[in-house]
Protein backbone atom coordinates (compact mmCIF):
# COMPACT_ATOMS: atom_id res chain seq x y z
CA UNK A 1 0.00 0.00 0.00
CA UNK A 2 1.19 3.44 -0.89
CA UNK A 3 -0.01 6.92 -0.07
CA UNK A 4 0.09 9.32 -3.00
CA UNK A 5 0.06 12.98 -2.06
CA UNK A 6 -0.21 15.49 -4.85
CA UNK A 7 -0.11 19.26 -4.59
CA UNK A 8 -1.94 20.62 -7.62
CA UNK A 9 -3.55 23.79 -8.95
CA UNK A 10 -7.07 24.22 -7.52
CA UNK A 11 -8.43 24.57 -11.05
CA UNK A 12 -7.23 21.04 -11.88
CA UNK A 13 -9.00 19.28 -9.01
CA UNK A 14 -12.15 18.44 -10.97
CA UNK A 15 -10.19 16.91 -13.85
CA UNK A 16 -7.99 14.84 -11.53
CA UNK A 17 -11.00 13.67 -9.52
CA UNK A 18 -12.80 12.64 -12.71
CA UNK A 19 -9.72 10.82 -14.05
CA UNK A 20 -9.17 8.88 -10.84
CA UNK A 21 -12.82 7.98 -10.57
CA UNK A 22 -12.85 6.66 -14.14
CA UNK A 23 -9.77 4.55 -13.30
CA UNK A 24 -11.64 3.08 -10.35
CA UNK A 25 -9.68 4.99 -7.70
CA UNK A 26 -12.61 6.88 -6.20
CA UNK A 27 -11.38 7.38 -2.64
CA UNK A 28 -9.47 10.64 -2.35
CA UNK A 29 -9.16 13.38 0.22
CA UNK A 30 -8.63 16.95 -0.89
CA UNK A 31 -7.42 19.81 1.29
CA UNK A 32 -7.11 23.45 0.33
CA UNK A 33 -3.54 24.43 1.14
CA UNK A 34 -1.26 27.40 0.76
CA UNK A 35 2.39 27.23 -0.06
CA UNK A 36 5.28 28.37 -2.14
CA UNK A 37 7.37 26.58 -4.66
CA UNK A 38 9.66 27.89 -7.33
CA UNK A 39 7.10 30.03 -9.12
CA UNK A 40 6.63 33.74 -8.70
CA UNK A 41 3.43 34.65 -6.91
CA UNK A 42 1.21 37.58 -7.75
CA UNK A 43 2.18 40.55 -5.66
CA UNK A 44 -0.46 41.44 -3.14
CA UNK A 45 -1.15 44.66 -1.39
CA UNK A 46 -3.26 45.21 1.67
CA UNK A 47 -4.49 48.79 1.95
CA UNK A 48 -1.46 50.16 0.16
CA UNK A 49 1.26 48.11 1.80
CA UNK A 50 3.02 45.52 -0.31
CA UNK A 51 2.85 42.07 1.21
CA UNK A 52 5.93 39.92 0.99
CA UNK A 53 6.14 36.14 1.43
CA UNK A 54 2.84 35.48 -0.26
CA UNK A 55 1.56 31.92 -0.33
CA UNK A 56 -0.15 30.54 -3.43
CA UNK A 57 -3.41 28.61 -3.24
CA UNK A 58 -3.06 24.94 -4.08
CA UNK A 59 -5.03 21.80 -3.44
CA UNK A 60 -3.51 18.77 -1.70
CA UNK A 61 -4.92 15.45 -2.83
CA UNK A 62 -4.31 12.38 -0.71
CA UNK A 63 -5.10 8.89 -1.93
CA UNK A 64 -4.01 5.53 -0.60
CA UNK A 65 -3.73 2.85 -3.28
CA UNK A 66 -2.46 -0.70 -3.66
CA UNK A 67 1.14 -1.12 -4.84
CA UNK A 68 0.14 -2.11 -8.36
CA UNK A 69 -2.09 0.95 -8.73
CA UNK A 70 0.54 3.51 -7.79
CA UNK A 71 1.82 4.10 -11.31
CA UNK A 72 -1.69 4.35 -12.71
CA UNK A 73 -2.65 6.84 -10.03
CA UNK A 74 0.46 8.95 -10.62
CA UNK A 75 -0.06 8.89 -14.38
CA UNK A 76 -3.62 10.09 -14.06
CA UNK A 77 -2.56 12.95 -11.84
CA UNK A 78 0.23 13.87 -14.25
CA UNK A 79 -2.09 13.77 -17.24
CA UNK A 80 -4.77 15.89 -15.64
CA UNK A 81 -2.88 18.33 -13.43
CA UNK A 82 -0.12 19.48 -15.73
CA UNK A 83 -0.11 22.82 -17.47
CA UNK A 84 3.56 22.61 -18.34
CA UNK A 85 4.31 25.70 -16.28
CA UNK A 86 6.27 26.37 -13.13
CA UNK A 87 3.81 26.03 -10.28
CA UNK A 88 2.09 22.86 -11.48
CA UNK A 89 2.87 21.16 -8.18
CA UNK A 90 4.47 17.95 -6.98
CA UNK A 91 3.62 14.36 -6.16
CA UNK A 92 4.97 12.53 -3.14
CA UNK A 93 4.67 8.78 -2.60
CA UNK A 94 4.91 7.17 0.84
CA UNK A 95 4.84 3.67 2.12
CA UNK A 96 1.75 2.95 4.21
CA UNK A 97 2.12 0.67 7.22
CA UNK A 98 -1.49 -0.41 7.53
CA UNK A 99 -5.05 0.73 6.95
CA UNK A 100 -8.27 0.11 8.89
CA UNK A 101 -11.82 0.58 7.70
CA UNK A 102 -13.65 1.95 10.71
CA UNK A 103 -17.04 0.49 9.85
CA UNK A 104 -15.98 -3.14 9.38
CA UNK A 105 -12.61 -3.19 11.16
CA UNK A 106 -11.07 -4.73 8.03
CA UNK A 107 -7.34 -4.29 7.86
CA UNK A 108 -4.78 -3.99 5.13
CA UNK A 109 -5.57 -3.88 1.45
CA UNK A 110 -9.24 -4.83 1.89
CA UNK A 111 -9.71 -1.65 3.92
CA UNK A 112 -8.91 0.59 0.97
CA UNK A 113 -10.68 -1.10 -1.93
CA UNK B 1 -26.76 77.39 -1.97
CA UNK B 2 -29.76 76.89 0.26
CA UNK B 3 -29.45 78.10 3.83
CA UNK B 4 -30.42 76.06 6.86
CA UNK B 5 -33.80 77.33 7.99
CA UNK B 6 -35.35 76.60 11.36
CA UNK B 7 -38.33 78.94 11.13
CA UNK B 8 -41.82 77.58 11.65
CA UNK B 9 -43.57 76.82 8.38
CA UNK B 10 -46.43 79.26 8.10
CA UNK B 11 -47.20 78.47 4.51
CA UNK B 12 -48.97 75.04 4.43
CA UNK B 13 -47.17 74.28 1.17
CA UNK B 14 -43.91 74.51 3.10
CA UNK B 15 -45.19 71.82 5.43
CA UNK B 16 -46.21 69.58 2.53
CA UNK B 17 -42.80 70.00 0.93
CA UNK B 18 -41.12 69.23 4.23
CA UNK B 19 -43.07 66.04 4.88
CA UNK B 20 -42.62 64.82 1.32
CA UNK B 21 -38.91 65.59 1.43
CA UNK B 22 -38.48 63.54 4.60
CA UNK B 23 -40.31 60.62 3.01
CA UNK B 24 -38.39 60.76 -0.27
CA UNK B 25 -35.00 61.33 1.37
CA UNK B 26 -35.43 58.32 3.67
CA UNK B 27 -36.63 56.12 0.80
CA UNK B 28 -33.75 57.26 -1.40
CA UNK B 29 -31.22 56.36 1.28
CA UNK B 30 -32.80 52.92 1.74
CA UNK B 31 -32.82 52.39 -2.04
CA UNK B 32 -29.14 53.27 -2.00
CA UNK B 33 -28.52 50.49 0.52
CA UNK B 34 -29.75 48.05 -2.10
CA UNK B 35 -26.34 48.44 -3.73
CA UNK B 36 -24.88 46.79 -0.65
CA UNK B 37 -27.42 44.01 -1.16
CA UNK B 38 -26.40 43.57 -4.80
CA UNK B 39 -22.72 43.54 -3.79
CA UNK B 40 -22.92 40.77 -1.20
CA UNK B 41 -25.56 38.75 -3.04
CA UNK B 42 -23.29 38.63 -6.07
CA UNK B 43 -20.15 38.10 -3.99
CA UNK B 44 -21.77 35.13 -2.27
CA UNK B 45 -22.87 33.57 -5.56
CA UNK B 46 -19.39 33.65 -7.14
CA UNK B 47 -16.25 31.72 -6.25
CA UNK B 48 -14.07 33.16 -3.49
CA UNK B 49 -11.28 33.92 -5.95
CA UNK B 50 -13.50 36.54 -7.62
CA UNK B 51 -15.45 37.86 -4.63
CA UNK B 52 -13.60 41.14 -4.27
CA UNK B 53 -13.72 41.83 -8.01
CA UNK B 54 -17.52 41.67 -7.98
CA UNK B 55 -17.60 44.07 -5.05
CA UNK B 56 -15.40 46.38 -7.14
CA UNK B 57 -17.85 46.15 -10.03
CA UNK B 58 -20.79 47.17 -7.84
CA UNK B 59 -18.75 50.04 -6.44
CA UNK B 60 -18.05 51.13 -10.03
CA UNK B 61 -21.79 50.98 -10.69
CA UNK B 62 -22.29 53.49 -7.92
CA UNK B 63 -19.34 55.86 -8.30
CA UNK B 64 -19.21 56.01 -12.10
CA UNK B 65 -22.92 55.46 -12.67
CA UNK B 66 -24.01 58.00 -10.07
CA UNK B 67 -21.83 60.75 -11.48
CA UNK B 68 -22.74 59.93 -15.09
CA UNK B 69 -26.41 60.12 -14.13
CA UNK B 70 -25.73 63.48 -12.48
CA UNK B 71 -23.76 65.03 -15.32
CA UNK B 72 -25.68 63.70 -18.30
CA UNK B 73 -28.32 61.09 -17.53
CA UNK B 74 -30.81 63.03 -15.45
CA UNK B 75 -31.18 65.74 -18.10
CA UNK B 76 -31.87 63.14 -20.77
CA UNK B 77 -34.41 61.37 -18.57
CA UNK B 78 -36.35 64.27 -17.11
CA UNK B 79 -35.48 67.30 -19.23
CA UNK B 80 -37.72 68.83 -21.85
CA UNK B 81 -38.62 65.68 -23.77
CA UNK B 82 -39.68 65.42 -27.40
CA UNK B 83 -41.25 62.06 -26.51
CA UNK B 84 -38.12 60.00 -27.14
CA UNK B 85 -35.21 62.07 -25.89
CA UNK B 86 -34.34 65.27 -24.05
CA UNK B 87 -31.29 67.38 -24.71
CA UNK B 88 -30.88 68.86 -21.24
CA UNK B 89 -27.75 68.35 -19.17
CA UNK B 90 -27.45 67.89 -15.44
CA UNK B 91 -30.05 68.79 -12.82
CA UNK B 92 -32.25 71.54 -14.20
CA UNK B 93 -34.01 74.00 -11.92
CA UNK B 94 -37.07 74.10 -14.19
CA UNK B 95 -40.38 72.58 -13.21
CA UNK B 96 -40.15 69.01 -14.51
CA UNK B 97 -43.90 68.78 -15.03
CA UNK B 98 -44.25 65.92 -12.54
CA UNK B 99 -46.00 67.97 -9.84
CA UNK B 100 -43.08 67.41 -7.49
CA UNK B 101 -43.24 68.60 -3.92
CA UNK B 102 -39.57 67.83 -3.37
CA UNK B 103 -36.63 69.70 -4.83
CA UNK B 104 -35.24 68.64 -8.19
CA UNK B 105 -32.03 67.67 -6.42
CA UNK B 106 -33.78 65.29 -4.05
CA UNK B 107 -35.70 63.88 -7.00
CA UNK B 108 -32.35 63.38 -8.76
CA UNK B 109 -31.01 61.59 -5.69
CA UNK B 110 -33.82 59.05 -5.54
CA UNK B 111 -33.69 58.53 -9.33
CA UNK B 112 -29.94 57.99 -9.13
CA UNK B 113 -30.69 55.00 -6.90
CA UNK B 114 -32.85 53.58 -9.70
CA UNK B 115 -30.18 54.20 -12.33
CA UNK B 116 -27.41 52.45 -10.38
CA UNK B 117 -29.79 49.61 -9.50
CA UNK B 118 -30.40 49.04 -13.23
CA UNK B 119 -26.69 48.81 -14.03
CA UNK B 120 -25.96 46.66 -10.95
CA UNK B 121 -28.15 43.98 -12.52
CA UNK B 122 -25.57 43.72 -15.31
CA UNK B 123 -22.64 43.37 -12.91
CA UNK B 124 -23.95 39.99 -11.74
CA UNK B 125 -24.32 38.52 -15.23
CA UNK B 126 -20.75 39.44 -16.25
CA UNK B 127 -19.23 38.18 -12.98
CA UNK B 128 -15.99 36.23 -12.84
CA UNK B 129 -14.82 37.00 -16.38
CA UNK B 130 -15.21 40.63 -17.44
CA UNK B 131 -12.34 43.11 -17.44
CA UNK B 132 -12.74 46.05 -15.13
CA UNK B 133 -12.09 49.10 -17.33
CA UNK B 134 -14.31 48.06 -20.25
CA UNK B 135 -16.99 47.41 -17.64
CA UNK B 136 -16.53 50.89 -16.20
CA UNK B 137 -16.86 52.33 -19.70
CA UNK B 138 -20.08 50.41 -20.23
CA UNK B 139 -21.39 51.67 -16.87
CA UNK B 140 -20.80 55.24 -18.03
CA UNK B 141 -22.61 54.71 -21.33
CA UNK B 142 -25.50 52.83 -19.71
CA UNK B 143 -26.19 55.31 -16.91
CA UNK B 144 -25.48 58.45 -18.95
CA UNK B 145 -27.50 57.56 -22.04
CA UNK B 146 -29.22 54.18 -22.25
CA UNK B 147 -31.10 53.97 -18.96
CA UNK B 148 -32.09 57.66 -19.10
CA UNK B 149 -33.66 57.14 -22.53
CA UNK B 150 -35.87 54.36 -21.15
CA UNK B 151 -36.72 56.48 -18.09
CA UNK B 152 -37.59 59.35 -20.44
CA UNK B 153 -40.10 57.17 -22.32
CA UNK B 154 -41.70 55.81 -19.17
CA UNK B 155 -41.60 58.55 -16.54
CA UNK B 156 -41.02 61.88 -18.28
CA UNK B 157 -44.45 63.54 -18.50
CA UNK B 158 -43.86 63.97 -22.26
CA UNK B 159 -42.41 60.50 -22.86
CA UNK B 160 -44.21 58.57 -25.58
CA UNK B 161 -45.05 55.63 -23.31
CA UNK B 162 -46.10 57.90 -20.50
CA UNK B 163 -48.50 59.69 -22.88
CA UNK B 164 -49.94 56.33 -24.01
CA UNK B 165 -50.89 55.48 -20.42
CA UNK B 166 -48.12 52.93 -19.89
CA UNK B 167 -48.07 51.98 -16.21
CA UNK B 168 -44.66 51.15 -14.77
CA UNK B 169 -44.91 52.43 -11.24
CA UNK B 170 -41.39 51.81 -9.94
CA UNK B 171 -39.68 50.30 -12.93
CA UNK B 172 -40.32 46.65 -13.83
CA UNK B 173 -39.65 47.76 -17.40
CA UNK B 174 -37.52 50.90 -17.09
CA UNK B 175 -35.20 49.52 -14.39
CA UNK B 176 -35.46 45.72 -14.32
CA UNK B 177 -36.20 44.75 -17.92
CA UNK B 178 -33.72 47.42 -18.99
CA UNK B 179 -30.99 45.98 -16.74
CA UNK B 180 -32.02 42.37 -17.33
CA UNK B 181 -31.84 42.54 -21.10
CA UNK B 182 -28.55 44.43 -20.95
CA UNK B 183 -27.34 41.56 -18.73
CA UNK B 184 -28.54 39.04 -21.32
CA UNK B 185 -26.70 40.76 -24.18
CA UNK B 186 -23.52 41.15 -22.09
CA UNK B 187 -23.52 37.49 -21.06
CA UNK B 188 -23.98 36.40 -24.68
CA UNK B 189 -21.14 38.57 -26.00
CA UNK B 190 -18.81 37.58 -23.14
CA UNK B 191 -19.44 33.86 -23.40
CA UNK B 192 -19.62 31.38 -20.52
CA UNK B 193 -16.99 31.04 -17.78
CA UNK B 194 -14.28 28.44 -18.30
CA UNK B 195 -15.59 25.11 -17.09
CA UNK B 196 -19.26 26.09 -17.16
CA UNK B 197 -19.90 23.63 -19.98
CA UNK B 198 -18.12 20.31 -20.42
CA UNK B 199 -16.94 18.91 -23.74
CA UNK B 200 -20.42 17.58 -24.50
CA UNK B 201 -21.97 20.98 -23.81
CA UNK B 202 -23.66 19.93 -20.58
CA UNK B 203 -23.95 22.71 -17.99
CA UNK B 204 -21.79 22.22 -14.90
CA UNK B 205 -22.55 23.62 -11.46
CA UNK B 206 -20.10 26.28 -10.31
CA UNK B 207 -21.29 26.75 -6.72
CA UNK B 208 -21.11 30.15 -5.07
CA UNK B 209 -18.63 30.32 -2.24
CA UNK B 210 -20.73 31.87 0.54
CA UNK B 211 -24.43 31.16 0.34
CA UNK B 212 -25.42 32.71 3.70
CA UNK B 213 -23.78 35.93 2.49
CA UNK B 214 -25.80 35.74 -0.73
CA UNK B 215 -28.95 35.21 1.34
CA UNK B 216 -28.24 38.28 3.46
CA UNK B 217 -27.76 40.22 0.22
CA UNK B 218 -31.17 38.99 -0.86
CA UNK B 219 -32.69 40.16 2.42
CA UNK B 220 -31.13 43.62 2.03
CA UNK B 221 -32.57 43.91 -1.48
CA UNK B 222 -35.92 42.73 -0.11
CA UNK B 223 -35.78 45.41 2.60
CA UNK B 224 -34.76 48.01 0.04
CA UNK B 225 -37.75 47.18 -2.11
CA UNK B 226 -40.03 48.60 0.60
CA UNK B 227 -38.49 51.97 -0.27
CA UNK B 228 -38.07 51.29 -3.98
CA UNK B 229 -41.80 50.81 -4.56
CA UNK B 230 -43.48 52.95 -1.88
CA UNK B 231 -40.84 55.68 -2.41
CA UNK B 232 -41.91 55.92 -6.03
CA UNK B 233 -44.96 57.82 -4.83
CA UNK B 234 -42.45 60.72 -4.66
CA UNK B 235 -44.41 62.29 -1.84
CA UNK B 236 -46.24 61.23 1.31
CA UNK B 237 -48.88 63.92 1.57
CA UNK B 238 -52.08 62.78 -0.07
CA UNK B 239 -50.68 59.31 -0.71
CA UNK B 240 -51.30 57.73 2.67
CA UNK B 241 -53.57 55.04 1.24
CA UNK B 242 -51.45 54.42 -1.84
CA UNK B 243 -48.27 53.94 0.19
CA UNK B 244 -50.03 51.29 2.26
CA UNK B 245 -51.32 49.34 -0.69
CA UNK B 246 -48.00 49.57 -2.53
CA UNK B 247 -46.11 48.24 0.50
CA UNK B 248 -48.66 45.46 1.04
CA UNK B 249 -48.67 44.40 -2.61
CA UNK B 250 -44.87 44.44 -2.68
CA UNK B 251 -44.68 42.16 0.32
CA UNK B 252 -47.39 39.77 -0.82
CA UNK B 253 -45.82 39.27 -4.24
CA UNK B 254 -42.39 38.57 -2.76
CA UNK B 255 -43.73 36.06 -0.26
CA UNK B 256 -45.76 34.32 -2.95
CA UNK B 257 -42.66 34.18 -5.16
CA UNK B 258 -40.75 32.49 -2.35
CA UNK B 259 -43.53 29.96 -1.80
CA UNK B 260 -43.92 29.05 -5.46
CA UNK B 261 -40.16 28.55 -5.87
CA UNK B 262 -40.13 26.39 -2.76
CA UNK B 263 -42.95 24.29 -4.14
CA UNK B 264 -41.50 24.11 -7.65
CA UNK B 265 -38.05 22.99 -6.55
CA UNK B 266 -39.49 20.56 -4.00
CA UNK B 267 -41.70 18.82 -6.52
CA UNK B 268 -39.04 18.86 -9.22
CA UNK B 269 -35.99 17.76 -7.20
CA UNK B 270 -37.46 16.38 -3.98
CA UNK B 271 -35.60 19.08 -2.07
CA UNK B 272 -36.16 22.78 -1.59
CA UNK B 273 -33.48 24.84 -3.33
CA UNK B 274 -32.79 27.75 -0.99
CA UNK B 275 -30.59 29.70 -3.38
CA UNK B 276 -33.40 29.52 -5.90
CA UNK B 277 -35.80 30.66 -3.19
CA UNK B 278 -33.75 33.86 -2.86
CA UNK B 279 -34.22 34.33 -6.60
CA UNK B 280 -37.91 33.50 -6.30
CA UNK B 281 -38.50 36.21 -3.70
CA UNK B 282 -36.62 38.72 -5.82
CA UNK B 283 -38.57 37.61 -8.90
CA UNK B 284 -41.84 38.33 -7.09
CA UNK B 285 -40.51 41.77 -6.15
CA UNK B 286 -39.42 42.56 -9.70
CA UNK B 287 -42.75 41.44 -11.11
CA UNK B 288 -44.90 43.53 -8.73
CA UNK B 289 -42.78 46.66 -9.21
CA UNK B 290 -44.71 47.82 -12.28
CA UNK B 291 -48.20 47.26 -10.97
CA UNK B 292 -47.98 47.65 -7.19
CA UNK B 293 -50.08 50.83 -7.41
CA UNK B 294 -52.92 49.47 -9.55
CA UNK B 295 -53.52 45.84 -8.53
CA UNK B 296 -55.36 44.46 -5.53
CA UNK B 297 -53.64 42.25 -2.95
CA UNK B 298 -55.01 38.99 -4.40
CA UNK B 299 -53.62 39.86 -7.81
CA UNK B 300 -50.29 40.72 -6.18
CA UNK B 301 -50.17 37.24 -4.65
CA UNK B 302 -50.90 35.67 -8.01
CA UNK B 303 -48.30 37.80 -9.82
CA UNK B 304 -45.66 36.87 -7.27
CA UNK B 305 -46.61 33.20 -7.45
CA UNK B 306 -46.24 33.11 -11.24
CA UNK B 307 -42.97 35.06 -11.03
CA UNK B 308 -41.48 32.53 -8.63
CA UNK B 309 -42.16 29.71 -11.09
CA UNK B 310 -41.04 31.70 -14.12
CA UNK B 311 -37.67 32.36 -12.52
CA UNK B 312 -37.00 28.64 -11.94
CA UNK B 313 -37.86 27.73 -15.50
CA UNK B 314 -35.85 30.66 -16.86
CA UNK B 315 -32.69 29.86 -14.85
CA UNK B 316 -32.66 26.30 -16.19
CA UNK B 317 -33.46 27.36 -19.72
CA UNK B 318 -30.78 30.08 -19.80
CA UNK B 319 -28.24 27.53 -18.57
CA UNK B 320 -29.37 25.11 -21.24
CA UNK B 321 -28.96 27.51 -24.15
CA UNK B 322 -25.36 28.15 -23.04
CA UNK B 323 -25.74 31.62 -21.61
CA UNK B 324 -23.79 31.79 -18.37
CA UNK B 325 -25.42 34.01 -15.77
CA UNK B 326 -23.67 33.31 -12.45
CA UNK B 327 -26.26 35.01 -10.22
CA UNK B 328 -29.50 34.55 -12.18
CA UNK B 329 -29.83 38.24 -13.08
CA UNK B 330 -31.41 37.60 -16.47
CA UNK B 331 -34.05 35.26 -15.05
CA UNK B 332 -34.87 37.47 -12.07
CA UNK B 333 -34.79 40.93 -13.63
CA UNK B 334 -35.15 40.41 -17.37
CA UNK B 335 -37.82 37.72 -17.53
CA UNK B 336 -39.82 38.98 -14.57
CA UNK B 337 -39.46 42.62 -15.58
CA UNK B 338 -41.10 41.53 -18.82
CA UNK B 339 -43.77 39.50 -17.05
CA UNK B 340 -44.47 42.12 -14.36
CA UNK B 341 -45.01 44.86 -16.90
CA UNK B 342 -47.40 42.74 -18.95
CA UNK B 343 -49.18 41.62 -15.77
CA UNK B 344 -50.28 45.21 -15.17
CA UNK B 345 -52.35 45.00 -18.34
CA UNK B 346 -53.95 41.79 -17.10
CA UNK B 347 -54.51 42.51 -13.41
CA UNK B 348 -54.97 46.29 -13.07
CA UNK B 349 -58.25 46.85 -11.26
CA UNK B 350 -58.88 49.75 -13.61
CA UNK B 351 -58.26 48.78 -17.24
CA UNK B 352 -56.85 45.27 -16.74
CA UNK B 353 -57.94 42.54 -19.15
CA UNK B 354 -59.07 40.18 -16.37
CA UNK B 355 -61.03 42.98 -14.70
CA UNK B 356 -63.10 43.77 -17.77
CA UNK B 357 -60.91 46.62 -18.95
CA UNK B 358 -60.39 45.26 -22.45
CA UNK B 359 -57.11 44.72 -24.19
CA UNK B 360 -55.97 48.32 -24.64
CA UNK B 361 -53.78 48.52 -21.52
CA UNK B 362 -52.21 45.11 -22.00
CA UNK B 363 -51.27 46.04 -25.58
CA UNK B 364 -49.69 49.29 -24.38
CA UNK B 365 -47.79 47.39 -21.69
CA UNK B 366 -46.60 44.83 -24.25
CA UNK B 367 -45.44 47.47 -26.72
CA UNK B 368 -43.67 49.39 -23.96
CA UNK B 369 -41.78 46.53 -22.37
CA UNK B 370 -40.86 44.89 -25.68
CA UNK B 371 -39.51 48.20 -26.99
CA UNK B 372 -37.50 48.77 -23.82
CA UNK B 373 -36.23 45.19 -23.73
CA UNK B 374 -35.13 45.19 -27.35
CA UNK B 375 -33.64 48.67 -27.09
CA UNK B 376 -31.59 47.53 -24.11
CA UNK B 377 -30.62 44.21 -25.71
CA UNK B 378 -29.61 45.63 -29.09
CA UNK B 379 -27.84 48.67 -27.64
CA UNK B 380 -25.86 46.59 -25.16
CA UNK B 381 -25.05 43.95 -27.74
CA UNK B 382 -23.62 46.58 -30.09
CA UNK B 383 -21.62 48.38 -27.41
CA UNK B 384 -20.24 45.16 -25.95
CA UNK B 385 -19.32 43.85 -29.41
CA UNK B 386 -17.49 47.09 -30.25
CA UNK B 387 -15.64 46.97 -26.92
CA UNK B 388 -14.81 43.31 -27.50
CA UNK B 389 -13.36 44.01 -30.95
CA UNK B 390 -11.35 47.03 -29.79
CA UNK B 391 -10.12 46.91 -26.19
CA UNK B 392 -11.33 43.43 -25.29
CA UNK B 393 -13.85 42.69 -22.53
CA UNK B 394 -12.74 39.34 -21.20
CA UNK B 395 -9.91 38.72 -18.75
CA UNK B 396 -7.03 36.54 -20.00
CA UNK B 397 -7.42 32.82 -19.44
CA UNK B 398 -4.73 32.53 -16.76
CA UNK B 399 -6.41 35.37 -14.83
CA UNK B 400 -9.76 33.62 -15.03
CA UNK B 401 -8.21 30.38 -13.75
CA UNK B 402 -6.24 31.91 -10.88
CA UNK B 403 -8.91 34.47 -10.03
CA UNK B 404 -9.41 38.12 -10.89
CA UNK B 405 -8.85 39.14 -7.26
CA UNK B 406 -5.26 37.92 -7.13
CA UNK B 407 -4.18 38.88 -10.64
CA UNK B 408 -5.93 42.19 -11.26
CA UNK B 409 -6.43 43.46 -7.72
CA UNK B 410 -3.69 41.80 -5.70
CA UNK B 411 -6.04 40.89 -2.87
CA UNK B 412 -7.69 37.84 -1.45
CA UNK B 413 -11.11 37.81 0.17
CA UNK B 414 -10.13 35.34 2.84
CA UNK B 415 -6.59 35.43 4.12
CA UNK B 416 -6.44 31.96 5.53
CA UNK B 417 -3.45 32.25 7.84
CA UNK B 418 -3.43 34.59 10.85
HADDOCK unambig.tbl for C-alpha pairs under 7 A between the chains (distance, minus, plus):
assign (segid A and resid 11 and name CA) (segid B and resid 401 and name CA) 6.40 0.50 0.50
assign (segid A and resid 42 and name CA) (segid B and resid 406 and name CA) 6.51 0.50 0.50
assign (segid A and resid 42 and name CA) (segid B and resid 407 and name CA) 6.26 0.50 0.50
assign (segid A and resid 42 and name CA) (segid B and resid 410 and name CA) 6.79 0.50 0.50
assign (segid A and resid 43 and name CA) (segid B and resid 410 and name CA) 6.01 0.50 0.50
assign (segid A and resid 44 and name CA) (segid B and resid 410 and name CA) 4.14 0.50 0.50
assign (segid A and resid 44 and name CA) (segid B and resid 411 and name CA) 5.61 0.50 0.50
assign (segid A and resid 45 and name CA) (segid B and resid 410 and name CA) 5.76 0.50 0.50
assign (segid A and resid 45 and name CA) (segid B and resid 411 and name CA) 6.35 0.50 0.50
assign (segid A and resid 46 and name CA) (segid B and resid 411 and name CA) 6.86 0.50 0.50
